[in-house]
Amino acid sequence: MQEGLWAQQIDYILHDDIVLFRIPKSTNDFFLVDFYLSDTEIIRCAEGKTFKQSFENVNMVLSSSTTASKALLPKNKRIKAFNILISKEWLFKNVLDDHDSLRGFFSCNSPIYL
């Protein structure tokens, strides 16, 4: 879309169960917004909490690049999602230019997982 702003749509069925691990970085220079669009339940673990993500439950998550997480994706189930990846530079320049309180929030290097 633009340098610093990316989007993707995924729609797939896995042949085997899979576990995805996100390895955290030391700084929050990217933020990911996940929109989960299917009924298939995914187990997510992040920041010491485990929850079930599905269209009927938690269907949107904002996370930062310092967040460690794990997702358990089941086989033979349709998984649909839309992801937006935003660089900190793009966010500050195009969205948070006049929002000092939100700039402070996104300037921290603590894990963000909402």
C-alpha positions as CSV (number, residue, x, y, z in Angstrom):
1,M,0.0,0.0,0.0
2,Q,2.6,2.5,1.2
3,E,6.1,2.1,2.6
4,G,5.4,1.4,6.3
5,L,1.8,0.2,5.8
6,W,1.1,-3.3,4.6
7,A,-2.1,-5.4,4.5
8,Q,-2.9,-9.0,3.7
9,Q,-5.8,-11.3,3.6
10,I,-5.4,-15.0,4.4
11,D,-7.9,-17.8,3.7
12,Y,-6.6,-21.4,4.1
13,I,-7.1,-24.9,5.4
14,L,-4.1,-26.7,7.0
15,H,-3.4,-30.4,6.5
16,D,-1.7,-30.6,9.9
17,D,-2.0,-28.8,13.2
18,I,0.6,-26.0,13.5
19,V,2.0,-23.9,16.3
20,L,3.2,-20.4,15.4
21,F,5.7,-18.7,17.6
22,R,6.3,-14.9,17.4
23,I,9.8,-14.1,18.7
24,P,9.9,-10.6,20.2
25,K,12.2,-7.8,19.2
26,S,13.9,-5.4,21.6
27,T,12.0,-2.3,20.3
28,N,8.5,-1.6,19.2
29,D,9.1,-0.5,15.7
30,F,6.1,-2.4,14.2
31,F,2.5,-2.9,15.2
32,L,0.2,-5.6,13.9
33,V,-3.6,-5.5,13.8
34,D,-5.2,-8.9,13.3
35,F,-8.9,-9.2,12.3
36,Y,-10.0,-12.8,12.7
37,L,-12.8,-13.7,10.3
38,S,-13.7,-17.3,10.7
39,D,-15.6,-19.5,13.2
40,T,-12.6,-21.8,13.7
41,E,-11.2,-21.4,17.2
42,I,-7.5,-20.6,17.6
43,I,-5.8,-20.8,20.9
44,R,-3.5,-17.8,21.5
45,C,-1.0,-17.3,24.3
46,A,0.6,-14.0,25.0
47,E,1.8,-12.0,28.0
48,G,1.1,-14.9,30.3
49,K,-2.6,-15.2,29.2
50,T,-4.3,-17.8,27.1
51,F,-7.5,-17.1,25.2
52,K,-9.6,-18.5,22.4
53,Q,-9.8,-16.4,19.3
54,S,-12.8,-16.8,16.9
55,F,-15.3,-14.7,15.1
56,E,-17.7,-15.2,18.0
57,N,-15.2,-14.3,20.7
58,V,-12.0,-12.2,20.4
59,N,-11.8,-11.2,16.7
60,M,-9.4,-8.3,16.7
61,V,-6.0,-8.0,18.3
62,L,-3.4,-5.2,18.3
63,S,0.1,-6.3,19.1
64,S,3.6,-4.8,19.0
65,S,6.9,-6.2,17.9
66,T,8.2,-6.7,21.5
67,T,5.3,-9.1,22.2
68,A,6.1,-12.9,22.4
69,S,3.1,-15.0,21.5
70,K,2.1,-18.5,20.4
71,A,-0.9,-19.5,18.3
72,L,-2.3,-23.0,17.9
73,L,-3.9,-23.5,14.5
74,P,-6.0,-26.6,13.9
75,K,-5.9,-28.9,10.9
76,N,-8.8,-29.4,8.5
77,K,-10.5,-26.1,9.5
78,R,-10.9,-23.0,7.5
79,I,-8.9,-20.0,8.8
80,K,-9.6,-16.5,7.5
81,A,-8.0,-13.3,8.6
82,F,-7.1,-9.8,7.5
83,N,-3.8,-8.3,8.9
84,I,-2.5,-4.8,8.8
85,L,1.2,-4.2,9.6
86,I,2.2,-0.6,10.5
87,S,5.7,0.7,11.1
88,K,6.1,3.1,14.0
89,E,7.5,5.7,11.6
90,W,4.4,5.5,9.4
91,L,2.0,5.6,12.4
92,F,3.6,8.7,13.8
93,K,3.7,10.5,10.5
94,N,0.3,9.7,9.1
95,V,-2.0,9.0,12.1
96,L,-0.6,10.3,15.4
97,D,0.9,13.6,14.2
98,D,-1.1,15.7,16.6
99,H,-1.9,13.1,19.3
100,D,0.7,13.4,22.1
101,S,-0.9,11.0,24.5
102,L,-1.2,8.2,21.9
103,R,2.4,8.9,20.7
104,G,3.5,8.3,24.3
105,F,1.7,5.0,24.4
106,F,3.2,3.8,21.1
107,S,6.7,5.1,22.0
108,C,7.1,2.6,24.8
109,N,9.1,-0.6,24.3
110,S,6.9,-2.7,26.6
111,P,4.9,-5.4,24.9
112,I,1.5,-4.3,23.7
113,Y,-1.2,-6.9,23.3
114,L,-4.8,-5.7,23.2
